Amino acid sequence: MRRKNFSRNHLGFAIACALLAPAAWAQDATTTNDPTAERKLDQITVTARKREETLQEVPVAVTAFTPEALDKLNVRDLGDLDTQVPNLTIYAARGSTSTVTAYIRGVGQADPLWGVDPGVGIYLDDVYLARPQGALLDVFDVDRIEVLRGPQGTLYGKNTIGGAIKYISKGLPKQLDGFGSVTIGNYNRLDVKAGIGGPLFGDDSGLRGRVSVASMNRDGYGTNLYTGQDVSDKEINAIRAELGAFAGDNFDVRFAFDWMDDQSGVRGAQMLAKNPLAPTYAPLDSRYDIRSGMGNVNDTQMKGISATVNWKLHDNFALKYVAAKRESDTDTNIDFDTLPQPLVDVHATYFDNQVSNELQLNYDAGGRARGVMGIYGFNGDAGGQVLNHFYNPLLATSLTNPLFGDTQGYVNTKSLAVYADWTFDLTQQLKLDVGARYTDEDKHAVALNRFYTNGSYTTSWGTAANFDKTVNFKNVSPKVSLDYQITPGIMVYGLASRGFKSGGYNLRANTTAVPRSGEPFQDESVDSLELGSKMSLLDDTLFLNLAYFHNNYKDIQLSVFTSYTLPNGSQSFFGDFTNAGKGTVQGVEVEYQWLPTQHWAISGNLAWLDAKYDEFITSGVNVASTQYFTNAPEFSGALNVEWRTPLANGGDLSARLGYAYQTAVWPTTDLSPAIRQGAYGLVNAGVIWKMNDAWSLSLQGSNLTDTEYRTTGYNIAAYGVLTGFYGPPREYSLTARYDF
């Protein structure tokens, strides 16, 4: 009989990892004083298919990070995972600190405007985060972070066409435990984090709780030379709390609350070329300094509540229900030109409200079949207002120069999905997994975009778009996989699946100048074939996991900054959104982890990605041969080498040196050679001294060679804007931590 294991809330949507992340080893033998102690890597139990299985037996390409791995790799927020997961690109979007841009295997979405869905699903404790604002989560009091690569349409909620990133907070312990840490570093960094959890009113009360807090602060990487204020600084506070009531082992109810307030300033961007509309301002040497005349406003607040019920109905059945409500608000100034003159100045506000419900039923009778079925519902409003001030000082003042525009509206999304995923043991070694998800989704868009006579935005002289429309999308996303256990340590698998991301409306539409911009863009889809192997070799001292994938990508949704003709014949900025057509994305991923001796550990990844457009229609012409996928480097990889040794007093000492590399990448859709980022490498290092079971000190350094690398940028030719946003400079920090 097979052992029956159903997923619980503290594991949530935990996933099997194709390879355990570097430094996440659970083999304590390597840190004992006994040289004959067994040296091996652990087989970790996770719940990729919403039931417990060991990570090396699940036919899914996934990477998971334990708290120990996150500390050793100096992962401070989700953006620091970028180099540690093959074919993952993730960073702070444009001028923000906590708004996320994420791509997996060349599939994602960089536009943070309401009405545009992300291509990579991000989940916080089982709950899908529908908008990118605030979703670049900081790491504190975490149980695990997991990254699933490839479409996950069958089991994992909305719009996971590229993959899914799951942040799982620390669970509710049966005994009192907690921690506190203080981090100091350059740029006057000061981070304070703490958490405590355990039973309430005695061990037998059935009540458990946990509270964790974090405050992350540092000065800016650059300065606004016009106002003297810091830019690219960080000021984020966050709280998470959970309360659980347990009626034995078969029933529990848990309530969770999270809150995040990001009051960091805007991120600095470097002028990559002199702006012809302001020729007296030469580009600055610093990649973070600006000369903006706009206020340093870039605030995001995000909060959410959820309730989770776990009920073991029978020895063979377990029921789980998750209800959640989330809200976020953002107020930001975007100075595209980075100069004192208001050439392209934008004040934007965003809001998001979402309610989701998921009911799932797990079945495992210990026989040859087991699986999960579920229903998922989502109802969310996302909207806001964008006030534009576009000015060309080389042209005469007129009704359209300066051009004052007001873009406002919202999109309501109602989505209902049903899904099932089942595994059948065809033989003792051969297993078949089949699944499907049916989605029915309505997008209701309301847009009112107008032009005004001055910056008070009170007297309108024209309307660019005014519509109230609804469009429906239906999709069936199937999945089928076969895996064969060749030996106890080697498994091979083949997986075919479909991913889906619903279409919608361009809320920046200008139906007067570009009539088609008021029509809905189509949903996009990926049909994916994946072949892989998971290998545990050399007496479990080497994990080597391989994956090859081939994706047919259709109706690719693209956000493009372009221009249109004003009534006076001049050109002005236009944010277009369209479907590109077809593309083929294929690649190879290798993840490895090796313990050659008691004291040494080597781990990392290698990735090859070939992403090409097959069809890209512009003005009736197929221009696919001249287009490039964004955020899709051809080669990338990382190598981490760690040395560690036990100490006589029971503690241990470890030292890590890491190197990550990627080839050139196009970070935006406009394909400006100036914004294109060439190949580069990053060097990181760290030393952790665990003095005993309670105290530890950690010295960490990132980007030690102070490499300059662009993550994204703007190219707005109509107003001479060409700017680039850069990754963090050299940073170092010292952390003292106490666990109890």
N, C-alpha and C positions, 0 to 999 in steps of 0.2 A: 504493500500500500504506500502511496505517495503521501508525504507529509503535507498537511493542508495549511497554507499560510495566506491570510488575507491582509491587504494593505490597511494600515492604520493612519490616523491623521498626522502623527508625528513624523511618519515617513511621507505622507501626502502623495504627491505625484512623483516621488523619488524614482529614479531611473537606473537601469543597469548601465554600467560604463564599459565601453569597449576597451578602455584601459584606465586603470586607476591613476589619478593624476600624480605627478612627481611629488615625492615626499609624503604621500598619503599611505605609506606602507604601515601595516598593522603587525608586522613580525617583530615582536619585542626581543627576539633572540639576538638580534644584531646589536643591541645596546646593553647586553648583560656582560658581566665580567668573566663568563664561562666561554672560552674559545671553542669548546666542542658543542656549544648549543646549536640547535637546528636553525639554519638560515633559509627563510622562504618568504614568499609573498602570499598575502592572504587572499582567499576567495570571499569577497564581501557580498552579503545578502542585501539585495535592493528590490525594487518593485516596478520594473520597466513596463510590464503589462498589467499593473495594478494588482499584482500578487507577488509574494516573495520568491525570489530566485537568486542564485549566485550570479554575479556580474559576468563571468566568463562563459556562461551557458545561454545567455540571452542574445538572439540574433539581431542586434540593434547597434548602430554606430553611435556611441555615446561616450563622453568623458565626464568624470565626476571628481569633485574636489572636497576633501574632508576639511575640517577646521585646521588641522595640523598642516595640511598641504597649503592652504590659503595663507597661513602665517609664514611658512618657509618661503613661499613664492612672492611674498609681499604684495598680495592682492588686496587692494584697498577699496576698489569698487569694481563693478562688472567690466569696466573698460580694461582693467589689468589682465583679464583673461585672454585678451586678443592674441597673444603669441603662444599661449599654452594649449590651445585647441586647434587642430588642423582645419584649415579653410574657414576660420572664423575671423571676421573683421568687425570690431565693435569699438565705438568711441563716442565722446560727447559731441552732439550735433552742433556744428557751426559755432555761434557765439554763446552757447549755453554751458552750464556746468553739469546739470543733472538730466538733460534731455538726451535720449539715446538714439544712435544710429547703429543698426546691427545687420550684418549680412552673413549668411552661411552658404558655402558652395556657390557664391555668386548671386544668391537670391536674397533680396531684402527690400527696404524702402527707406529713403533718406529724407523725405518731405514730412515735416512735423505738423502741417496744416490739418485742421479738422476735416473729416470726410475722407482722409487717406489712411488706409489701414497699414500697419506694419507688416513686413514679410516674414519676420521672425517673432514668434510668440514669446512673451516674457510673463512668467508666473511668479507670484509671491504667495507662498503657502497655499497652493491649490487654486489660486484666483488669478485669472487672466487680466493683465493690465492692458487696456484697450488703446491707450495713448502713450506716446514716447516721453511726454513731459514728466519728469520725476522718476523715470524708469531706469536710469543708470544708477542702480541701487548701490549704496555704500555697504560694506561688509562689516557686520558686528553681530555677535551672539548667534552665529549661524551653525546649523547642523550639517548642511551640505549644499553645494551648488552643482548643478548638472546641466550639461549642454548636449541636446540631441541633434544630430546632424541629418539633414534630409527631411522631406515632407513627413509630417506627423498627423495627417488629417483624420486617422481613424479614432484615436483615443484622446488627443490632447487639444480639445477646444477649438477656438477660432484662429484662422489665418496663420497656421503654422506651416506655410508652404515651403519655407526655407529650413525650418527647424524650430527648436524650442529651448529657452534658457529658463531654468527653474531655480529659484532661491527658496530654500527651506530653512526656516528659523529653528532655533533650538527648541526641543519639545518640553513636555512637562515631566520633570523627574519625580521619582518616588521618594527620594531623599533630598534634603537641602543641599544645593550646590550653587555656585556663582563665581563671578570673576570681577576684577577691576583692572584697567590698564590705562597708562598715560604714555603718550608718544610726543616727543619733541623732535624738531628737525629744522633744516634750513628753510628760508622764507618764513621764519618765525612760526613754524608749524606747531600746533598744540591740539592733539586729539585726546579726548577723554571718553572711555567706554566702560560700561558696567552692566552686569546682569545678575539676577538672583531668582531662584525658583525652588519649588518644593511643595510638600503637603501643607495644607492650611488646617488649623484647628486639630492637629494630631494626625498620625499616620492612618487612623481608621475612619477619618471623617469622609473620605471619598472625594475631597476637594483638593485640587492642586492649582498652583498659579505660577506665573513667571512674568517678570518685568525686566526690560533691558532699555538702556538709554545710550545715546551717543552724541557727542558734539565734536565736529571736525572743522578746524579753522587753520588758515594760513594766509600770509600776505600774498600779494599778486606777483605773477612772474614778470609783469610789465607795469607801465605807468601811462596814464592819459596825460600827455605832455601839455595839453590845452587846459585841463582842470587841475592837474596834480594828483588825481585820485588813482588808487590801485586798480588794475584790471587783471583778469585771470586769477583772482583770489578765490578763496573758498570759505564759506560760512554756512554750514549745514548742521541742523539739530534734528534728532529723530528719536522716536519712542516706539516700542512695541510691547504689548501686554497680552497675556492669555490666561484664561480661567477655565478649568475643566472640572466636570462633575462625573465621577466614575461609579457605576453601579455594578461592581464585580468586574470580571474580565469580558463580559458579553455586551455591555452597553455603556456608552459615554457620550457626553455633550460638551463641546468646547466652544468658547467665545474668544475671539481675537480682535485686537485693535492695533492699528499702526498709524503713525503720523510722521510726516517729514516736512521740514521748512527749509528751503534753500534760498538764502538771501545773499548769495555770492554776487559779485559784480559781473559785468559782461566780460567775455573772453576777448583778449586782444588779437588782432589779425594784422598781418604785414602786407603793405602795398607791394605788389610784385612788379609794378611798372608805374611810371608817372601818369597821373590822370590828366588827359589833355584838357579837361574842363577846369582844372586847377593847376596850371603848369608851374606855379611858384613853389609847390610842395613836392620835394623829392622823397622817394621811399626812404624809410628809416632803416638803420642797421639792425635794430632789435626786431626779432620776430614776434614780440609780444606788445611793444609800445604802440600807442595810437595817438591821434590828435582830434578826438571826437568832440563835437559841440553838444551832443545829446547827454542827457542825464544817465548816471551809472545805475540803471534799473534793470534787474534780471531776476525777478522773484518767482519762485514756484512753491506752492504748498500742496501736498498730497496727503490724503487720509483715507482709511478704509476700515470697515468692520465686517466680520464674518462669523457664521455659526456652522459648526460641523457636528453631525451626528453619526456615530459608528454603532451599528447594531448587528451582532451575530445572531441571526434568526434561528440558525440550525447548525449542526456540525458541518453541513455542506454549503451553507449560504451565509453571506455577509452583505449587509446593506450599508451604504454610505450616502449622506446627503450634505451638500455644501451650499449655503446661501451667503451672498456677499453683496455689499454696497460700497462703491468707491467714488471719491470726488477728487478733482484737482483743479487748481486755478493758477494761471501764469500771467505775469505782467512784465513785459520786456521791451526795451528799446534796441533797435537794430540799426546801427549806422553802417550801411553797406560800404560807404566811401572812406570811413574812418577819419574824416577831415572836419574842421570847424564849420565849413559851409554846409548848408543843408542840400547836398546834391541828391542823395538817395537815403532819406531818413524815414524810418518806419517805427511806429509805436503799435505793438500788438498785444492783445489780451486773448487768452484761451481759457475755456472751461470744459470740464468733462464730468459727467455723472453717469454711472453705470450700475445696473443691478443684474446679477447672474445667479442662476440656480442650476445645480447638477445633482442628479440622483443616479447612483450606480449600484448594480447588483453583481457580486462576485459569486462564482460557483466553483467548487472543487470537492469532489466526493472521493478523491484518492484513486480514481480510475484513470482511464486513458484519455479523458477529455476534461477540460477545464477552461474557464473563460470569464468574461465580464460583459455586461450590457449596461447601457446608460441613456439618459435623456439630459440634454443641456439646453438651457434657455438664457438669452441675453437681451437686455433692453438698455440702450445707452444713448445719451445726447452728448454731442461734442460740437462746440461752436466757439464764437468769439468775434472780435473786431480787429481789423488792421487799418490803421490810418497812415496813408502814404504821402510823402512830400518829395516830389521829383522835380529837379531844377537843373536847367542848362544855362549857366551864366553867359555863354557865348552867343545865345539867341536873345532876341528882343522879348521883353516882358509882354505876355499876352494871356488870353484865357486859359491856354494850355501850358504856360510856362511862367511861374511854377505850376505844376500839375498836382492838385490836391485830390487824392482818391480815398474813398471809404469802402472797405470790403467787410461785410458783416453777414452773419447767417449761422446756421447750425445744420447738423445732420443727425437724424434719429435713426438708429439701427435696431431692428427687431430681428432676432435670429433664433431659430429653433432647430435642434439637431438630435438625431437618435443614432446610436452607434452600438457595435458589438465586435468583440474580438475573442476568438476561440483557438485553443491549441489542442491538436490531436496527436497522440503517440501512434504513428503507423507501425513502427517496430521499436525495439528497445533503444536503437540508435537514431532512428529517423523520425522527425517531428514535422508536422504541418501546422502552420498558423494562418488563419484567414480572418479578415475583418472588413468592415465597411462602415462608412458614416454618411448619412443623408442630412443635408443642410438646406433649409428654406429661410432666406434672408430678405428683408425689405430695407431699402435705404430711402428715407424721406429727407430731401434736401430743400432748405429755404435759403435763398440768397438775395441780397439787395446791395448792389455795388454801384456807387454814384460818384460823380465828380463835383467839387465845390469851388467856390470863387476864392476862398482864402483859408488860412490855417485854423480858423475857428470852426470850420466844418458845419456851418449853419445854413448857408445858401447854396443850393444845388443848381448846377447849370446843365447837367446831363446824367443819364442813367446808363451804366455799362451792362448791367444784368439785373433782372428782377424775375425770379421764378420760384415756384413751389411745386416740386415734382417728386414722384416716387417711382422706384424701379425695383424689380424683384429678381433675385438670383437663386437658382436651385442647383444643387450639385450632389453627385454621389462619388465619394472617394473610397475606392476599394484598396485592400492590401492582401497580399499572399506571400508567404515565405516558407521555405524548406530549410531545415538545418540537420546536419548529419554529424554525429559524434564519432570521428574516425578512431580516436583513442581517448582514454580518460582525460587527456590534456589538450586535445586538438579538436576543434569543432569548425566546420565550414558551413556557410549558409548562402542562400540566394533570396533576394527580397525584391518584389515588385509592388509599387505603391503609387498613389496619386495624391497630389497636394492641390489645395484650392484657396484662393484669396478673392473675396468678393469685389466687385467693381463699385462704382459710385459716381459722384459729381465733383467737378472742379469748382470749388467755392470762390476761386479767383476769376471766374468766367467773365469774359467781355463779349457778350453776344452781339453787340453792335458792330465791333470791328472784326470779331472772329465768331461767326454764328454757330459753328459746330461746338464751341467751348461750353455751350449750355446743354449739350447732349451727354448722356452718361458714358463713362468709359467702361469697358467690359471687364468681367472677372478674368483673372489670370490663373493658369493651371500648370502643373508639372507632372509628367509621367516619368517615374524614376525606376531604374533597375539598379540593384546593388548586389555585388558579390563580395563576400568577406570571409575572414577566418579569424578565430580567436585561439591563441596558442599559449599554453602554459608549459614551459620547457625547463630542462636542467633542474629537475627536482623542485619545481615551482620557484626557482630563482630568476627566471626570465619570463616576462609576459611580452608577447609580440602579436599585435593585432593589425590586420590588413583590411582595407576596403577599397573596392573599385566601384564607381557609380557612373551611370550614363543617364542624363536627364533631357527630356524633350520639353522645352519651356515654351508656352503659348500665350499670346495676348499680353505680353510683358508690359506692366504699368510703369510709365516713366514720367517723372516731374522734370520739366525743362524750363529754364529761364531763357526767354527769347524776347522779341520786340514786336510791336505793331505800329501802324501808321496813324498819327493823330490827324484831326481835321485840318491842321495847318501844314500838313505834309511832313512834319518831323517824326522821329521815332521815339517810342517810349517803352518802358519795361512791361513785360507780360509773363506771368507765371502759367505756363501751359501744362496740361496733363493729358497724356494720350497713351494708347496701346501701341507698342513697337512692332508686334508681329510674332516671329518665332525665333527660337534660339536653341542651340545644343550646348549643354554643359556636361563635361565629363572630367573625371579626376581620379587620383589615387591618394590614399591616406595611410600612413604608417605611424603607429604609436608603439613605443617600446619602454620597458622598465626592467632594469637588470641589477642584481645584487652580486657583483663578481667576488666580493670578499665580505667579511664581517663589517668592515669599516667604510666601504665605498658603495655608492648607489649612483647609477647612471640612468637618465630617463629623458624623454622628449618626444618629438614628432617630426614627420616630414610630410609635405603635401605637394601635389601637382594638380593644377586646375587649368582646364582648357575650356574657355567660355567664348562662344562665337554666335553672332546673329546670323540666322538663315534668311530672315525676311525683316526688313525695316523700311516701311513705305513712307516716303516724304514727298508731298505734292505729286503723288502718282508714280514716283520712281523708287525702286528698291535700292537703298543706299547701305545695305547690310555690310558690304565689304569695307566701308569707311567708318563703321561704328565699333565701339568697344563697350564691354560690360564694365560697370563701375564696381569698385571694391572687390576686384577679382584678380589678385596677383597670381602669376603663372606658377611660381615656386615659393614655398615658405617652409619654415621649420624652426625648431628650438632644441637646444641641448642643455640639460641641467646635470652638473656633476656635484655630488655631495660627499663630503667626508665627515664621519661622526665617530665618536668614541665615548664609552661610558666613563664616568668619574668615580673615584673611590668612595665619595660620600653618597652615592646613589643617584646623582644627577647625570647629565650627559652634555656633550658639546658637539655642535654640528656647524659646518661651514659649507656654503653653496656658492658656485660660480655658474652663471647662466648666460647663454648667448642665443639671440633670436634674429632671424633673417627673413626678409621677403624681397622679391623682385618688384619691378615697377608696377604702379597701379594708377588707374584713372579714378579719382575720387568723386567726380561729378559727371553729369550727363552731357555737359556742353563740350567736353573733350578739349579744353584749352591746354596747349602744351605747357603753359606757365604754371598751371595748377597741378598737372601730372606730377606724381611723386616717383622719383627714381628708386632703384634698389638701395636698401640700407640695412644696417644691423644694429642691434641694441645689446649692451652688456649690463648685466645686473649681478649683484652679489649680496650675500647675507651671512651673518654669524649669529647663532642662537645658543645661549648658555642657559640650560635648564638646571638651576641650582639644586632643586629638590622638587617634590610633588606640588609645592605651592608657588615658588618664585621662579621667574625666568626673565632674562634680559635678551633683547633682540636688536642687533645693529644691522640696518638694511640700506642698500644703495641701489638706485635705478637709473638707467640711462647714464652710466658712469662716464662715457665718452662725450656726453652732451651733444649727441647727434641731433641735427635739425631734420625733422620729417613732417611733411604736411599731412593732415588728415582729411581736409576738405577745403573749399574756397568758393569764391563768387567770381563770375565773369559776366558783367552786365555792360555790354558794348555800347548800348545807347547812351549811357552816362559815364563811360570811361572807367568803370570799376573793374579792377582785377586784384583780388586779395586772396591770401591763403591763411588758413588756421593750422596751428602746429601742435604736435604732441608735447607733453611736459618736458622740461629741461632736466639736467642732472639734479637728483634729489637724494638726500640721505636723512636717516632718522634713527632714533634710539627709543625703544619701547621697554617699559617695566610693567610686568603683569603678575597679578596674584590670583591664584585659583583656590577655591575652597569647596 
